[in-house]
Structure formats: C-alpha cells, structure tokens
Amino acid sequence: MTTAPEEYDVIVVGAGPTGENVADRTAAAGLRTVIVESELVGGECSYWACMPSKALLRPVAALAGARGVAGARQAVGGALDPAAVLARRDSFTSHWRDDGQVKWLRDTGIELVRGHGRLAGERKVTVEGEDGGERLLTARYAVAVCTGSRPVLPPDVPGLAEARPWTNREATGSPAVPGRLAVVGGGVVGVEMATAWRALGSEVVLLVRGEGLLPRMEPFAGELVTEGLRAAGVDVRFGVSVTAVERPGGGGEVTLVLADGERLAADEVLYATGRAPRTADIGLEQVGLKPGSWLEVDDSCTVLGVEGEWLYAAGDVNHRALLTHQGKYQARITGAAIVARAQRRPLDTARWGAHAASADSAGAPQVVFTEPEVAAVGLTLDAAERAGLRVRTVDHDLGAVAGASLYGDDYRGKARVVFDLDRQVLVGASFVGPGVAELLHSATVAVVGEVPIDRLWHAVPAYPTISEVWLRLLEGCRG
C-alpha cells in the first residue's frame, strides 16, 4: 500500500558520494532534501571500490618503497601480513556498516529514506521498503538520479553466471586470500586487483583479450605496468579469450576454458570487463526514457529528453566520467544548478561557468594504484589527434630526475605532456612511476586552467623532488 505523498524540495536517489554531495549542496542552501538508498549510505566507493581497494594496495606500495631504498630494504624482511592488511581494509569500510555516514546525513539536515526508489512521473519518486510497503515522495523543484554503475558480465560465456565469479565487490571485500586467482580484463580494476592479491600471496594469472593493459591511457603506461606485474610474479597473457567457465554447483575449483583449448584452474575468477548504469529498475519509462540506459545530460547535469528541467543525473549514471572525484564534482555543479533554478536565477552554463561541469571533458584526472603507479589527466596523444588538435608530445625519463633517484634506487618511470601548438597550452599529461600520484594535481591545474606555457615556465619546482620533471617537459614544449 502506498502512503500519502510526502513533499520535499529536492529528492536524491542514491546515497553514494555523488548523491551525498548533491544533497549537501541543496540542504546547505535551505532546501528540504531527502536522499533514498537501497543499500549502504556511502555507496560503492566507500564499501566496494575506492576505499577498500586502496586500503589493500597501500601496503603493497609502502613495502615496495622501503625495498627500493638501500639501507631501508635491509630493515624489511618477509612478506605482507595478509590478516593485518585485511583487518585494516575492514576498518576503512567501517566493517560494512554505514552508521557514521547516516549520522553525517542527520547532522547535515538531510533526511534518509531506506528502500528502492523509482521515478513515478514528474517530480515523483516511489520508495519500496524492505517490508514491502511503499512511500510516495514528491519534489517541489528537482529529482537527482545518482544511482551509479554496476559491473557487467559478458553474456556469451557459457557457465559464467553459474560459476559465481568475483566482480569488484568480491575482489575488494574477500575475507580470505585465494590460493589461485584468475583475473579477466586489463583495465583499472583488473590490474589493481592483480597487484593487490599477488602481493597478499595469491598465484595470479591476468587474461587480456587485447594486446595491452590500460588501453585508454598512453601505451607506455600499460607497458610499464605489465613489466611491474610480471616482476611481481603475475602471469600476464594477451590475446586470450575465455570461451566457457565451469564450476559445478557454483563452489570449489573453477575452470576457465580458453579459445586455444587450454583449461585453466583457479580457486576464484574475477571478471573486470566493464560497467553498466544502475537504471534498469528506477522507473525511467515513467518519464519517457529507456530503462537500463545511460542518462544523457547537458553540462549542468540536467537530463535531456525530459521536459521541465527538473530531472538531473550525476556521477557514473550519466557516463561522462566514471570516477568518484568527477561524480562529486558533478554533484557540486548539480547542486548549484538546482539551487539557482529554485531561486529563479539564470544558470551560468558557459564553459567553466558555475553551472557547467566543463572539467569532465577537459581535465578528468585518474590514478591507477599499481606498482608502478599511473597518473593521467586530459587527453592522450591519440585522443588529441582524433579531436583534430595540432599537438606534439614531450617525453622524459623520470628516473633521470634527481628527486626520483633519491626517492628510490633504480627508479624507473616516464612522463609525457601533450602540447597544443596553436593555443600554447597543455591538453594532457601522463606519469608512470613510484609515487607519481602526487604529481597529478599540478598537471590538472595546468590542463584545466589552460595555463600558457610561458607562464608555467615561472612555476619553479622545488629541488630535489620528482616534480622537477616539469622543467624538462617545459623545456621540450618551448623548444
């Protein structure tokens, strides 16, 4: 039975980091805001993605850092302690309890409704609770869909669904280290989880259909990560297709049948082969949209194809940039747009305007926490050329920088910037090597800020740091 309508100013469907940030912005502006969540408040990032994966990977990097410096490596003996690493991981997920995040909502003045939310028409959302009861929520101004994405299993592999493969959730949350782990997919999830579980003691084989890792990044990134994985003992194979998976009863040993006829046995298999929007059952048909589709939006994150400018979609669900920090950025833009419209103020949707998520296309930064790390922002050389830009690249050996050689003995890495010859600005930057994640924000400022090369020349990096690579890169841009 549906209860009487409950009226709010703003309804947010999905309480992951994106939804929380939309709600935070609208509530701070005095709009009565409710957030709907069917799982844990905090979403995928807090419990099954960013936080647990990086908690698993940080000890790997710390140990590698110590072993990479003479004098320190002599003090390091043995391998990682799996029990301690998993316990630390569990602490970062709050043991898969959301009490702290629920308290934050309440303290912020945001109301929470538990249950599965579905659009039920213009500015209407029904919520089905665990008890089967249904509540009808209505919004005076806006509904924001922030339901994120889900892992996708290929439908054409016989036996895969019955084999109960790992997705990112099981890979980041496993309570035990598998003896043998097969990983299918050479993207970010695949390489990070291969790195983590190998360091914790698993025998890992990484199966990739293509001819390289991290295909959306500069080619040298995948090449150096491949070297790092193989040096750690991961069996990396390219040009491999899995034609069937066998696991009678869904438990015990799993067998992967490869296209060449090889039968590969493992204790667990992780499929990291793509993601799809969580929109199959959220009532899109009630507002004229196709269930299961990505939600197309403009730069203010207003959903296209729905009249009235009341429906928004931020985060993974709009397919602009499937990254937590970009989802939170979009949430800030979305919240500002909702508030402006509620206050009957015009939107500033010009490039870099207050209500335009321009950075999604110009400078979305990303870090891959492998050994070595990969950090990139903006366009690769290939993407820039496909966009019709007149560019050149400047590359530099990171190991030749004084700060890098001090950071670690036999430091190996590479840096590249993509330089727009017509505008004299950087449109992309990529770094591979230990500790390069901390180089990324300076590159992001340069790319997003479109800082002219002649001005960047006056931004002096401290000596001796890895950041001194900027001098070498800018010298190359200036000729």
MOJOLIN-V835427 format. One record per residue. N is the residue number from 1. RES is the residue in one letter. SS is DSSP state (H for helix, E for strand, - for the rest). OMEGA is omega as a letter, one per 40 degrees, with the letter a starting at -180 (* if undefined). Layout:
n: (N;N)
res: (RES;RES)
ss: (SS;SS)
omega: (OMEGA;OMEGA)
This chain:
n: (1;2;3;4;5;6;7;8;9;10;11;12;13;14;15;16;17;18;19;20;21;22;23;24;25;26;27;28;29;30;31;32;33;34;35;36;37;38;39;40;41;42;43;44;45;46;47;48;49;50;51;52;53;54;55;56;57;58;59;60;61;62;63;64;65;66;67;68;69;70;71;72;73;74;75;76;77;78;79;80;81;82;83;84;85;86;87;88;89;90;91;92;93;94;95;96;97;98;99;100;101;102;103;104;105;106;107;108;109;110;111;112;113;114;115;116;117;118;119;120;121;122;123;124;125;126;127;128;129;130;131;132;133;134;135;136;137;138;139;140;141;142;143;144;145;146;147;148;149;150;151;152;153;154;155;156;157;158;159;160;161;162;163;164;165;166;167;168;169;170;171;172;173;174;175;176;177;178;179;180;181;182;183;184;185;186;187;188;189;190;191;192;193;194;195;196;197;198;199;200;201;202;203;204;205;206;207;208;209;210;211;212;213;214;215;216;217;218;219;220;221;222;223;224;225;226;227;228;229;230;231;232;233;234;235;236;237;238;239;240;241;242;243;244;245;246;247;248;249;250;251;252;253;254;255;256;257;258;259;260;261;262;263;264;265;266;267;268;269;270;271;272;273;274;275;276;277;278;279;280;281;282;283;284;285;286;287;288;289;290;291;292;293;294;295;296;297;298;299;300;301;302;303;304;305;306;307;308;309;310;311;312;313;314;315;316;317;318;319;320;321;322;323;324;325;326;327;328;329;330;331;332;333;334;335;336;337;338;339;340;341;342;343;344;345;346;347;348;349;350;351;352;353;354;355;356;357;358;359;360;361;362;363;364;365;366;367;368;369;370;371;372;373;374;375;376;377;378;379;380;381;382;383;384;385;386;387;388;389;390;391;392;393;394;395;396;397;398;399;400;401;402;403;404;405;406;407;408;409;410;411;412;413;414;415;416;417;418;419;420;421;422;423;424;425;426;427;428;429;430;431;432;433;434;435;436;437;438;439;440;441;442;443;444;445;446;447;448;449;450;451;452;453;454;455;456;457;458;459;460;461;462;463;464;465;466;467;468;469;470;471;472;473;474;475;476;477;478;479)
res: (M;T;T;A;P;E;E;Y;D;V;I;V;V;G;A;G;P;T;G;E;N;V;A;D;R;T;A;A;A;G;L;R;T;V;I;V;E;S;E;L;V;G;G;E;C;S;Y;W;A;C;M;P;S;K;A;L;L;R;P;V;A;A;L;A;G;A;R;G;V;A;G;A;R;Q;A;V;G;G;A;L;D;P;A;A;V;L;A;R;R;D;S;F;T;S;H;W;R;D;D;G;Q;V;K;W;L;R;D;T;G;I;E;L;V;R;G;H;G;R;L;A;G;E;R;K;V;T;V;E;G;E;D;G;G;E;R;L;L;T;A;R;Y;A;V;A;V;C;T;G;S;R;P;V;L;P;P;D;V;P;G;L;A;E;A;R;P;W;T;N;R;E;A;T;G;S;P;A;V;P;G;R;L;A;V;V;G;G;G;V;V;G;V;E;M;A;T;A;W;R;A;L;G;S;E;V;V;L;L;V;R;G;E;G;L;L;P;R;M;E;P;F;A;G;E;L;V;T;E;G;L;R;A;A;G;V;D;V;R;F;G;V;S;V;T;A;V;E;R;P;G;G;G;G;E;V;T;L;V;L;A;D;G;E;R;L;A;A;D;E;V;L;Y;A;T;G;R;A;P;R;T;A;D;I;G;L;E;Q;V;G;L;K;P;G;S;W;L;E;V;D;D;S;C;T;V;L;G;V;E;G;E;W;L;Y;A;A;G;D;V;N;H;R;A;L;L;T;H;Q;G;K;Y;Q;A;R;I;T;G;A;A;I;V;A;R;A;Q;R;R;P;L;D;T;A;R;W;G;A;H;A;A;S;A;D;S;A;G;A;P;Q;V;V;F;T;E;P;E;V;A;A;V;G;L;T;L;D;A;A;E;R;A;G;L;R;V;R;T;V;D;H;D;L;G;A;V;A;G;A;S;L;Y;G;D;D;Y;R;G;K;A;R;V;V;F;D;L;D;R;Q;V;L;V;G;A;S;F;V;G;P;G;V;A;E;L;L;H;S;A;T;V;A;V;V;G;E;V;P;I;D;R;L;W;H;A;V;P;A;Y;P;T;I;S;E;V;W;L;R;L;L;E;G;C;R;G)
ss: (-;E;-;-;-;E;E;E;E;E;E;E;E;-;-;E;H;H;H;H;H;H;H;H;H;H;H;H;-;-;-;-;E;E;E;E;E;-;-;-;-;E;H;H;H;H;H;-;-;H;H;H;H;H;H;H;H;H;H;H;H;H;H;H;H;H;H;-;-;-;-;-;H;H;H;-;-;-;-;-;-;H;H;H;H;H;H;H;H;H;H;H;-;H;H;H;-;-;H;H;H;H;H;H;H;H;H;H;-;-;E;E;E;E;-;E;E;E;E;-;-;-;-;E;E;E;E;E;-;-;-;-;-;E;E;E;E;E;E;E;E;E;E;E;E;-;-;-;E;E;E;-;-;-;-;-;-;E;-;-;H;H;H;-;-;E;-;H;H;H;H;H;H;-;-;-;-;-;-;E;E;E;E;E;-;-;-;H;H;H;H;H;H;H;H;H;H;H;H;-;-;-;E;E;E;E;E;E;-;-;-;-;-;-;-;-;-;-;H;H;H;H;H;H;H;H;H;H;H;H;H;H;-;-;E;E;E;E;-;-;-;E;E;E;E;E;-;H;H;H;-;-;-;E;E;E;E;E;-;-;-;-;E;E;E;E;-;E;E;E;E;-;-;-;E;E;E;-;-;-;-;-;-;H;H;H;H;-;-;-;-;-;-;-;-;-;E;-;-;-;-;E;E;-;-;-;-;-;-;-;E;E;E;-;-;H;H;H;-;-;-;-;-;H;H;H;H;H;H;H;H;H;H;H;H;H;H;H;H;H;H;H;-;-;-;-;-;-;-;-;-;-;-;-;-;-;-;-;H;H;H;H;-;-;-;E;E;E;-;-;-;-;E;E;E;E;E;E;-;-;H;H;H;H;H;H;-;-;-;-;E;E;E;E;E;E;E;H;H;H;-;H;H;H;H;H;H;-;-;-;-;-;-;E;E;E;E;E;E;E;-;-;-;-;E;E;E;E;E;E;E;E;E;-;-;H;H;H;H;H;H;H;H;H;H;H;H;H;-;-;-;-;H;H;H;H;-;-;-;-;-;-;-;-;-;H;H;H;H;H;H;H;H;H;H;H;H;H;-)
omega: (i;i;i;a;i;a;i;i;a;i;i;i;a;a;i;a;i;i;i;a;i;a;i;a;a;i;i;i;i;i;i;a;i;i;a;a;a;i;a;i;a;i;a;a;a;a;a;a;a;a;i;a;a;i;i;a;a;i;i;a;a;i;i;i;i;a;a;a;i;a;i;a;i;i;a;i;i;a;i;i;a;a;a;i;a;i;i;i;a;i;a;i;a;a;i;i;a;a;a;a;i;i;i;i;a;a;a;i;i;i;a;i;i;i;a;a;i;i;a;a;a;i;i;i;i;i;i;a;i;a;a;i;a;i;i;i;i;a;i;a;a;i;i;i;a;a;i;a;a;i;a;i;i;a;a;i;a;i;a;a;a;a;i;a;i;i;i;a;i;a;i;a;a;i;a;i;i;i;i;a;i;i;i;a;a;i;a;a;a;a;i;a;i;i;a;a;i;a;i;i;i;i;a;i;a;a;a;a;a;a;i;i;i;a;a;i;i;a;a;i;i;a;a;i;i;i;a;i;a;i;i;i;i;i;a;a;i;i;a;i;i;a;i;i;a;i;a;i;i;i;a;a;i;a;i;i;a;a;a;i;i;i;a;a;i;i;i;i;i;i;i;a;i;a;i;a;i;a;a;a;i;i;a;a;a;i;i;i;a;i;i;a;i;a;a;a;i;a;i;a;i;a;i;i;i;a;i;i;i;a;a;i;a;a;a;a;i;i;i;a;a;a;a;a;i;i;i;i;i;i;i;i;a;i;i;i;i;a;a;i;i;i;i;i;i;i;i;a;i;i;a;i;a;a;a;i;a;a;i;a;a;a;i;a;i;i;i;a;i;i;e;i;i;i;a;i;i;a;i;i;a;a;i;i;i;i;i;a;i;a;i;i;i;a;i;i;a;a;i;i;a;a;i;i;i;a;a;i;i;i;i;i;a;i;i;i;i;a;i;a;a;a;i;i;i;i;i;i;i;i;i;i;i;i;a;i;a;i;a;a;i;i;i;i;a;a;a;i;a;a;a;a;a;i;i;i;a;i;a;i;i;i;e;i;i;a;i;i;i;i;a;i;a;i;i;i;a;i;*)
